[in-house]
Amino acid sequence: MTTPKSVQPAQSVTAESAVDTEPPASVDAAIQGALGRRLRESYEEVVREKVPDKFLHLLDQLKKSETSGKGG
């Protein structure tokens, strides 16, 4: 029979070593505004793109299969 090993308590972590005391770097308001505008422009371009016919066909098939499955 083997003797169980003793379990040592876990070392505690002090708040000072666990948390970075340096504040995060902030982004200049002008840069942040420019980034926001550019992201919105990019998003608008994506939203305006036409959905490919193949995707529309697949969505139509899915819709039909869901409605036919409810009746049975």
ChimeraX attribute file (.defattr): number of C-alpha atoms within 10 A of each C-alpha:
attribute: neighborCount
match mode: 1-to-1
recipient: residues
	/A:1	3
	/A:2	4
	/A:3	5
	/A:4	6
	/A:5	6
	/A:6	6
	/A:7	6
	/A:8	6
	/A:9	6
	/A:10	6
	/A:11	6
	/A:12	6
	/A:13	9
	/A:14	8
	/A:15	9
	/A:16	8
	/A:17	8
	/A:18	8
	/A:19	9
	/A:20	9
	/A:21	9
	/A:22	6
	/A:23	6
	/A:24	7
	/A:25	6
	/A:26	7
	/A:27	9
	/A:28	8
	/A:29	9
	/A:30	9
	/A:31	10
	/A:32	12
	/A:33	12
	/A:34	11
	/A:35	12
	/A:36	12
	/A:37	12
	/A:38	12
	/A:39	12
	/A:40	12
	/A:41	11
	/A:42	11
	/A:43	11
	/A:44	11
	/A:45	10
	/A:46	10
	/A:47	9
	/A:48	8
	/A:49	8
	/A:50	7
	/A:51	9
	/A:52	8
	/A:53	9
	/A:54	9
	/A:55	10
	/A:56	11
	/A:57	11
	/A:58	11
	/A:59	12
	/A:60	12
	/A:61	11
	/A:62	12
	/A:63	12
	/A:64	11
	/A:65	11
	/A:66	11
	/A:67	10
	/A:68	10
	/A:69	9
	/A:70	7
	/A:71	6
	/A:72	5
